[in-house]
Amino acid sequence: MRMVEIRRHSIAKKGDERTGGAYLSHAGVDLARTVGEAIARPDLVLASTLPRALETAVAFGFAVDDQFEVDQSSWGGIGGSEWLSWSEPFVEARALVAKGGPPAEAAEACVRVWLEALTRVPDGGRALVVSHGGVIELGLVAAVPDADHASWGGMLAECEGAELDHDGTRFTDVRFHRLG
């Protein structure tokens, strides 16, 4: 059994401070440091190529082993602010994935990254992937399509995430990490 933990990046700079890929704010670094203390040391750490994901992984207290591209254009025009207005974002994400097109492609890309990460850890090992809100939700419903998505709650906030167990054939269990 192997496990992948997926976390959303921490709080990025806003407004006039937001530049080139949105770096973390001071509050974002502080939050990631606090959350990182509760994350078990992974065997592998992947972060998206957007600066806020890499900075979050480092603020968690872990060296990044590799990065991956997140094609935000493939999200089908669904932005974080739209997700925030949905009462059941995982149910909505499942419906989008089922329709196919860009959201389904984004979900499949997430699952590929997570599965590839699992090939790089030993049996019993764990990978940590730092990614982005919206795309993580799409990936989670694609990874565990038969789950009760209505019970999964709202969109993941900064530094929140989920652990997925993989038995060598499929993802078998999801455990969410909410900050309260």
N, C-alpha and C positions, 0 to 999 in steps of 0.2 A: 504494500500500500504506500502510495506517495500522496503528498498534499501540496496544494498551491493556495497561497493566501493572496488575495487581490485587495489592494487598498486604493482609495481615491486620494489624489494629491491633497496637500494641505492648503491653507488659505493663501490665495494669490493677492498681489497688489491690485488695487482698484483705482478707477478714475485716472487722473493725470499721472499717477505712479506706474500704471500698467504699461509695460513696454515689451517688445520682442519675446513673445511666448509667455508673458506674464510670470515673472519671478515671484517667489514667496514674499509675503510681508513679514515683518517682525513677529506679529501674532501667529502667522503660519509656521514660522520656525519654532516658536515656543510650543505650539500645539503638537507639532510633529515630534519634538523632543519628548514631550510627556507621553504621547501615545506609543512611541518607539520603545519606551521602557517596558511595556507590557507585551511586546511582540517577541515570540521565541526566535532565537537566532536561526536564520534560514541558511540552507546550503548554497542557494543561488539567489541573486537579486537582479531583477530586470526592471527597467524604468523606461517610460516612453521618452522620445527624443525632445519633448517639450520641457523647457528648463524646470518648471514647477514640479514635475514628476521626479527628475533626478535630484533636485534639492530636497524633496520630501524624503526620499530613500536615505540620503546622507544624514538629514536631521533625525530620522528614525534611529540612526546610529550604525548604519550598514554601508559597506562599500558596494558599489554597483558593479556587477559583472558584465552586463551588456545592456544595450538599449534596443528598442523596437519602434517602428514608425506607427503613428496613429493617424490615419487619413480622416480628418474631421469632415471633409467634404462628403464622405460616404455615409454620414449619419442621416442623410436625407433631409437636411435642413432643420433637424430637431435640436434645439439649443437647450442649455441648462435651465433657462428661465421657463421654457415651455414645460419641461419635465416637472419643474417645481409646482406647477399648477395642477398636475394630475393627482387625484386622490389615491390611485393605485398604479404607480408607474411600472411595476413589474407585469401587471396584467396588460397594460397598454403596450409595453415592450414586446410581450409575447405575441400580441395581435400584429404588431408591426413586423416582427420576424416571420410570422406565418405568411404574411402577404408577399414576402420576397423583396427584391430590389435592394437599394442601398442599406437600409437598416439590417436586413438579413446578412448582407455581405460584411457589414461591420461586426455583427455578432459572430459570424464564422471566423473572421480575422482574429477576434479576441480569443476564441476557443483554440485556434491554431497556436497562438502565442503561449497560452496556458499549457497546452499539451506538449509543445516543444520544450517549455521550461521543465516539465516533469521528466523528459528524457535525459535531462542534464543533472538530475539529482539521484542519489543512491536509493535503493529500496528502503522505505521507512523515512526518506528524506522529505524536505520541504523547500518550496520555492516561494519567494515573495515577488509579486508584480505590482508596481505602482503605475496607475493609469488614471483615467478621467471619468467623471460623472457622465451619465448618459450611455456611453459606450460600455461601461462595466455592466449596467443593468441589462443591456441587450445581450451581452455575452453570457451572463448568468442564466437567463431564461433559455438560451440556446444550449448551454451546457447541461442543464437539468430540465428538459422540456416537460416532464410529467409531474413536476412538483406543484404544490398548491401556491401559486404565485401571489394570490390574493393575501396570503398570510405573511408575506415577506415585508410588508410595511412600505414606508415612503422611500423616496430617492436617497441614495447614500450621500451623506454630508461629507465635508472635508475630513480626511483621515479615517473614515469609516470603510468597512469592507466585509469580505466574506472569505471563509476557508472552504475549499472543495477537496474532498477525498477522491482519489482515483484508484480503482482496483486493478489497473492494467488493461481494462477493457472500456470502462466508462466512468464518468463522475457519479459517485454514489451518495454523497451527503453534502449538505450546505449548512454552515454555521455562520451567522451574521455577527459582526462586531459593530455595535452602535455605541456612540459616545453619550447617549442619554438625552 
